[in-house]
């Protein structure tokens, strides 16, 4: 890891099809909580939370943006890619279509993000092993082909969630070009910059 000064604020994005569990991953990581599908509704627009973590004796504030997966919100959420240092691409291991459509999300990253943005592919809902439609090997091979990190996890049972976020942050910290460009302000349209204890809601909480 570089000896040069490192950032204290990082912007991360959660993207992927609707109902793959992006909001559940966010809720599990930030609040160690989980809501069943019956208790949630699809995210409208963008939701975000702020989480502080400690790695290697230093604290980092993560501004994590959860984007709506529905096509009708794509023009709204595209602006939120700007300034992101890390992107979490989520699919549901029990839903083949959510895996097959990952390529369109990679295209969005290529369009809206910096070339050196760090990406991690996350296969969520491994608690549904008996309903699995995408094997671990398929996910791993696809991630290797796309040049991304890879992990499988379950927001419901809290398997691999923290590890996924921590691995993404570690890789960002190992990519100085991402944060030597200067601080990236976290702003939503019509709002002021967020404070440490501020977590905004531009949509509904979703699984």
C-alpha positions as CSV (number, residue, x, y, z in Angstrom):
1,X,0.0,0.0,0.0
2,X,1.2,3.5,-0.8
3,X,2.8,5.6,2.0
4,X,1.3,8.8,0.6
5,X,-1.7,10.4,2.5
6,X,-4.9,8.4,2.1
7,X,-8.5,9.7,1.9
8,X,-10.9,9.7,4.8
9,X,-14.0,9.9,2.7
10,X,-15.0,7.4,0.0
11,X,-18.0,7.2,-2.3
12,X,-19.4,3.7,-3.1
13,X,-22.3,2.7,-5.4
14,X,-24.6,-0.3,-5.3
15,X,-26.0,-1.2,-8.7
16,X,-27.8,-4.1,-10.3
17,X,-31.3,-5.2,-11.2
18,X,-34.3,-4.6,-9.0
19,X,-34.9,-7.1,-6.2
20,X,-31.3,-8.5,-6.1
21,X,-30.9,-7.3,-2.5
22,X,-28.9,-4.1,-2.9
23,X,-30.8,-2.3,-0.2
24,X,-30.7,-5.3,2.1
25,X,-26.9,-5.4,1.7
26,X,-26.7,-1.8,2.6
27,X,-28.9,-2.1,5.6
28,X,-27.1,-5.2,6.8
29,X,-23.7,-3.5,6.5
30,X,-24.6,-0.1,8.0
31,X,-27.2,-1.1,10.6
32,X,-26.7,-4.9,11.0
33,X,-30.4,-5.3,10.3
34,X,-32.5,-7.2,7.7
35,X,-36.0,-6.7,6.4
36,X,-37.9,-9.5,4.7
37,X,-39.2,-9.1,1.2
38,X,-42.7,-8.5,2.7
39,X,-41.4,-5.6,4.7
40,X,-39.7,-3.8,1.8
41,X,-40.6,-1.9,-1.3
42,X,-38.5,-1.1,-4.4
43,X,-36.1,1.8,-4.1
44,X,-37.3,4.9,-5.9
45,X,-34.5,6.9,-7.3
46,X,-31.5,6.7,-4.9
47,X,-31.0,5.9,-1.2
48,X,-27.8,6.4,0.7
49,X,-26.3,5.8,4.1
50,X,-23.0,6.8,5.8
51,X,-20.9,4.2,7.6
52,X,-17.5,4.6,9.3
53,X,-15.2,1.7,9.3
54,X,-11.6,1.1,10.6
55,X,-9.0,-0.6,8.5
56,X,-5.3,-0.9,9.4
57,X,-5.7,1.4,12.4
58,X,-7.4,4.2,10.3
59,X,-11.0,5.3,10.1
60,X,-12.8,5.9,6.8
61,X,-16.2,7.4,6.2
62,X,-18.1,5.6,3.4
63,X,-20.9,7.3,1.6
64,X,-22.8,4.4,0.1
65,X,-25.4,5.0,-2.6
66,X,-28.1,2.5,-3.4
67,X,-29.5,3.0,-6.9
68,X,-32.9,1.9,-8.2
69,X,-32.7,-1.0,-10.5
70,X,-35.8,-0.2,-12.6
71,X,-35.2,1.1,-16.1
72,X,-37.5,4.1,-15.6
73,X,-35.0,5.6,-13.0
74,X,-31.8,5.2,-15.1
75,X,-31.7,8.8,-16.2
76,X,-32.1,10.0,-12.6
77,X,-29.4,7.8,-11.2
78,X,-26.8,8.1,-13.8
79,X,-25.5,11.3,-12.3
80,X,-24.7,9.5,-9.1
81,X,-21.9,7.5,-10.7
82,X,-19.8,10.7,-10.9
83,X,-17.0,10.8,-8.4
84,X,-17.5,7.2,-7.2
85,X,-14.3,5.3,-6.3
86,X,-15.9,1.9,-5.8
87,X,-18.9,0.1,-7.4
88,X,-20.6,-3.0,-6.1
89,X,-22.5,-4.9,-8.8
90,X,-25.1,-7.2,-7.3
91,X,-26.9,-10.1,-8.7
92,X,-29.2,-12.8,-7.2
93,X,-27.7,-16.3,-7.3
94,X,-31.2,-17.7,-7.4
95,X,-32.2,-15.6,-10.5
96,X,-30.4,-16.2,-13.8
97,X,-31.7,-13.1,-15.5
98,X,-30.1,-10.8,-12.9
99,X,-26.7,-12.4,-13.7
100,X,-27.3,-12.4,-17.5
101,X,-28.0,-8.6,-17.4
102,X,-24.8,-7.7,-15.5
103,X,-23.2,-6.7,-18.8
104,X,-25.5,-3.7,-19.1
105,X,-24.4,-2.5,-15.7
106,X,-20.8,-2.8,-16.7
107,X,-21.6,-0.7,-19.7
108,X,-23.0,2.0,-17.5
109,X,-19.8,1.9,-15.4
110,X,-17.7,2.4,-18.5
111,X,-19.9,5.3,-19.6
112,X,-20.2,7.2,-16.3
113,X,-17.2,6.2,-14.0
114,X,-13.5,6.9,-14.1
115,X,-11.5,4.2,-15.8
116,X,-9.7,3.2,-12.6
117,X,-12.9,2.8,-10.5
118,X,-12.7,-0.4,-8.4
119,X,-15.5,-2.9,-9.0
120,X,-16.6,-5.9,-7.0
121,X,-19.1,-8.5,-8.2
122,X,-21.4,-9.7,-5.4
123,X,-23.6,-12.8,-5.7
124,X,-26.3,-12.2,-3.1
125,X,-28.8,-14.6,-1.5
126,X,-26.6,-17.6,-1.0
127,X,-29.1,-18.6,1.7
128,X,-31.3,-19.7,-1.2
129,X,-28.8,-22.5,-2.1
130,X,-31.6,-24.9,-2.9
131,X,-32.9,-22.3,-5.5
132,X,-29.5,-21.5,-6.9
133,X,-29.4,-20.8,-10.7
134,X,-25.9,-19.3,-11.0
135,X,-23.0,-21.4,-9.7
136,X,-20.1,-19.9,-7.7
137,X,-17.8,-20.9,-10.6
138,X,-19.8,-19.0,-13.1
139,X,-19.7,-15.8,-11.0
140,X,-16.0,-16.2,-10.4
141,X,-15.2,-16.7,-14.0
142,X,-17.3,-13.8,-15.1
143,X,-15.7,-11.5,-12.5
144,X,-12.2,-12.6,-13.7
145,X,-13.2,-11.9,-17.3
146,X,-14.4,-8.4,-16.4
147,X,-11.4,-7.7,-14.2
148,X,-13.4,-7.3,-10.9
149,X,-13.2,-8.6,-7.4
150,X,-15.8,-11.4,-6.6
151,X,-17.6,-12.6,-3.5
152,X,-20.8,-14.4,-2.7
153,X,-22.8,-13.4,0.3
154,X,-26.2,-13.3,2.1
155,X,-27.7,-10.1,3.5
156,X,-30.3,-12.3,5.3
157,X,-27.8,-14.5,7.2
158,X,-25.0,-11.8,7.2
159,X,-22.5,-14.1,5.4
160,X,-19.7,-12.2,3.5
161,X,-21.4,-8.8,3.6
162,X,-18.8,-6.9,5.7
163,X,-16.0,-8.7,3.9
164,X,-17.2,-7.5,0.6
165,X,-17.3,-3.9,1.6
166,X,-13.9,-4.1,3.3
167,X,-12.2,-5.8,0.3
168,X,-13.6,-3.1,-2.0
169,X,-12.2,-0.3,0.3
170,X,-8.8,-2.1,0.6
171,X,-8.5,-2.2,-3.2
172,X,-9.5,1.5,-3.5
173,X,-6.8,2.4,-1.0
174,X,-4.3,0.4,-3.1
175,X,-5.3,2.5,-6.1
176,X,-3.8,6.0,-5.4
177,X,-5.0,7.5,-8.7
178,X,-8.6,7.2,-7.4
179,X,-8.1,9.5,-4.4
180,X,-5.1,11.6,-5.4
181,X,-7.4,13.7,-7.7
182,X,-8.7,15.4,-4.6
183,X,-11.8,15.0,-2.4
184,X,-15.0,14.1,-4.0
185,X,-18.0,16.0,-2.5
186,X,-21.1,13.9,-1.9
187,X,-24.1,15.9,-3.1
188,X,-27.6,15.1,-4.2
189,X,-29.6,17.5,-6.4
190,X,-30.8,20.4,-4.3
191,X,-29.0,19.3,-1.1
192,X,-26.1,20.5,0.9
193,X,-23.0,18.3,1.5
194,X,-23.7,15.5,4.0
195,X,-22.4,15.6,7.5
196,X,-21.1,12.5,9.4
197,X,-24.3,11.7,11.1
198,X,-26.5,12.3,8.1
199,X,-28.1,9.5,6.1
200,X,-30.5,10.7,3.5
201,X,-33.4,9.0,1.9
202,X,-34.3,9.8,-1.7
203,X,-36.4,6.7,-2.1
204,X,-37.9,3.8,-0.2
205,X,-35.9,1.1,1.5
206,X,-35.8,-2.1,-0.5
207,X,-34.5,-5.6,-0.5
